[in-house]
C-alpha cells in the first residue's frame, strides 16, 4: 500500500485472473490506445491474453529464481487499484517494469480517465522506482528509463514530477518508424520534480 501526496491510498499488486473484462473496459479509452503500444482497436481477446499470459510471465521468473536485470525478459506488471473503502475502489490501471538488459528497466503505465489528476500514477511510479532500486530487493536495477510518444504531456509530467532526467528525442528501439521522448533515473536520485523538461510548458 502506498499513498498519493494528498493521502489517497493506492494498492499495487499483480493482476487477478478475473480482471480481464475490467482491463478490456478501461482500454477502450481512446487516450489509452493513442498513447500506449496496445493494439487499437483493443478486443476482449487481447485483455484475456494480457491477464492469462503476458502479465504472469514476469512473476513466474521471479518465483522460480530466474529473474535478473542483466538480461532482457518478461515485464513485471502491477495492477493499480484504489483499495476497498476508498472512493472509486477497484482496478484503474497498469504499471510495469520491462527488462532491457545490462541492469536497465523501462517503465510504462496507463490509467483510467475517471481517476486521472489525483496523483495516483505519480505515487505508483515513485513506489516502483523505490522497489527497482532497493539494494535489499530482488530487482536491483542500475537505471529506469521512460519513453513516450511525442506529445504525451500527461505521461511526461508524471516522469518529470518523479525525478526523471529528460534526455531528448530518440528513435524508439521497438518501433523504428517513429520517435519518442526519453528520460532516465538512477539509484539515489530523488523522486522529486526535475528541471530541464523543455518539452513541458
Secondary structure, 3 states (H helix, E strand, C coil): CEECCCCCEEEEECCCHHHHHHHHHHCCCHHHHHHCCCCCCCCHHHHHHHHHHHHHHHHHHHHCCCCCCCCEEEEEEEEEEECCCCCCCEEEEEEEEEEEECCEEEEEEEECHHHCCCCHHHHHHHHHHHHHHCCCCCCCCCEEEEEEECCCHHHHHHHHHCCCEEEEEEECCCCCCCEEEEEEECCCCCCCCCCCCCCCC
